[in-house]
Amino acid sequence: MKLFYYIQQLYQKHERIIHKKSTAGYHVPVIHKHTTSPEQYIASRKFRTLLFLSILFLSAAATYFIKANAVNAYELQEGIAGEIIRFHVIANSDSTEDQSLKYKVKDALVEEMSSYLTSAENLAKAREIILERIPDIEKSAEAVIIQNGYHYPVTVSLEPVYFPIKVYGAYTFPAGTYEALRVQIGQAKGQNWWCVMFPPLCFVDETYSIVDKKTDQKLKYLLTEEEYDSLKSKKTPVKIKFKLWEYIKSLFD
């Protein structure tokens, strides 16, 4: 926002006008309280008071709109989270070997689960399928780990997990808590990998922009128009900082 810049320009313009009229012989109030008459100082204080009130009004208005947008973003995230299940795989550590193993486990589970979740028409059915197959998911993950010469234990669960903002091809999913199929390998202290398991977006990441039409249609069906549009807008949160109070303080120094 350029609010601070515009207010500063207004104040500087006021000072230039006062200086111009003063040098032309006019009797005007100047903003130098140590060298002006009482009448001039009062006029200067009135201007500052008006500026102060204007800043307060604009600051309050800006705060209101920021909060309103934040509430709307929160509601959109909740709506989206209520219709999807994400997939979260956490590596044993950040070593090259453990990170490579993480992707092998991920690939095997995505391939295995995609066929089961294709027929799921809603989140309830997808959840039912995943819960029924958790023992099989554990066995599949353990098999991949053993095949690659490791003996890490595996913990699989379906639970709420916080995710940061994430881009999957043409979709940008907002940060927040989502229900997720969580696969923890060994000590689970390494970098993690995630995607959307239902509807199936697991074959999509930042390097791809093409999304299966059936998945796109399912998202449109499951989400409201506003929720779907927010995924495609690629908007990211913006941090807004105000210097209003610092500027107000400088006016009265």
C-alpha positions, 0 to 999 in steps of 0.5 A: 500500500502507498498510504504512507507515501501519499500522506507524506506528499500531502504534508510536504505540499502543505509546507511548500505552500506555507513557505511560498506564501511566507516569502511572498509577504503573506501572513500564514501559519508556519509549522515551526512552533518556536518561531511563529506567533500563537495564531500561526501555531494554532493554525499549524496544530489544526492542520496536524490534528486534521492529518492525524484524524485522517491517518486514524480513519485510513488506518482503521479502514485498512485494518478492517479490509485486511481482517475481512480478507483474512477471514475470507481466506481462512473460510476458503481454506477450511472449505477446500480442506473439507473436501480433499485428503493430502498425502504426506511422506516423511524421510528418516533423515536428510541424507541423500540415501534416505531422501532417495528412499522416501521418493521410492516409497512415495512412488510405490504408494501413489501407484498402489492407491491411485487405482483404489481412489479413482472410484471414490466420489467424495471424501467420506468414501476416500477416507473409508478406502484409506482406513481399510488399506492402512495395514496394506500401505504399511506392508507396501512401504516396508517392502520397498524399504527392505528391497533397498537394503534398509530396515526402518519401521514405518508408521501410517496414519490418517490425521490432521496435518498442517501444510504450508502453501503449496503449488501443484501445477495449475493449483495453489493450495492455501496453507492450513490444516488438512486431513492427510495420509501420513507415512513416517519412515524410521525416525521421520526427521528428514524433509517431507514430501506431500501431494493431494491424494484425493482427488488424485493430484499426486502425479503433479508437482511444480514442474508440471502444469497439465492436470488430468481433466477428470481430476479437474472436473472432480475438484469443480464438483466437490468445491464451491465456485469461489473455492475452485477459483481460489485454487487457480488464482495463484494468489499468495499471502501478502504481509502489509506493514504500516509506518503510520505511527512512526510518521505521526510521532515525527509530526509532533516531535 
